[in-house]
Amino acid sequence: MIQIRNKIGSVAPKVLTNEGVAKTDNYKTEFNNGATEFKFDSGIYGHKEVKERLVTLQQGKCCFCESKIRHISYGDVEHYRPKAGWVQNNEPINKPGYYWLAYDWDNLLLSCQLCNQQFKKNYFPLLTENSRARNHNEDINNEDPLFIHPANENPEEYIEFNEEMPIAVDNKIRGTVTITNLGLDRELLNEQRKKTLNMVSDIYNLAKNFPDNPPELKKVAKDKITKYHVDSGRDETEYASMLRCFFRKNPIDF
Ligand SMILES: [Zn+2]
């Protein structure tokens, strides 16, 4: 997981600020009249305009697991704060959810279907449960979410990697909960990351152990691994966070 820096301060797609705001106003009125369930319109939050913007800003990667998703699926427009109902632990779903954020740009991200549908679902645990904003009259800024927000925060302050395995930095609870609840350590994902890591570490070891003579050949090997190092700093790179950890532990100092 890396910070989606492109999304910070980006302007919301028009469909959200037009239709989305109008719908949200209706929900607020409905809530004030006693409603706890709302009819959400995926044609607004999942509108082509929204999805395409998210794909561009996230460079085709899942906001949670950093897999490139676009070559195998369309991806899901995911709500950081769940719109229809929330779950703190394993209890039955609590309603209403964050209905007033269903079309809120800040709350929308692109994720792979596995992260969204199989793991995150309606989970939105808070460190202090009674800080929860239960309706649009309460302030979400008082909440202390356990899930790291992939755009407003830097996930790399909370999650690092031991080879291909994600672990919480200094055992930070937000790192642990985000890894566990989003399945960031699921087996198939670890396998996929391992393939990438093995390729990079093989090239690293080859370059590091390459004989110093002739120097031009040593340089070719070093240039190759340097390219991977540079790429790991680019947000579009699949599993960039893991690769950054690798290069922090394995500097190109030869
Ligand atoms: Zn994912």
Boltz pocket constraint, residues with backbone or C-beta under 6 A from the ligand:
constraints:
  - pocket:
      binder: B
      contacts: [[A, 62], [A, 63], [A, 64], [A, 65], [A, 66], [A, 67], [A, 111], [A, 112], [A, 113], [A, 114], [A, 115], [A, 116]]
      max_distance: 6.0
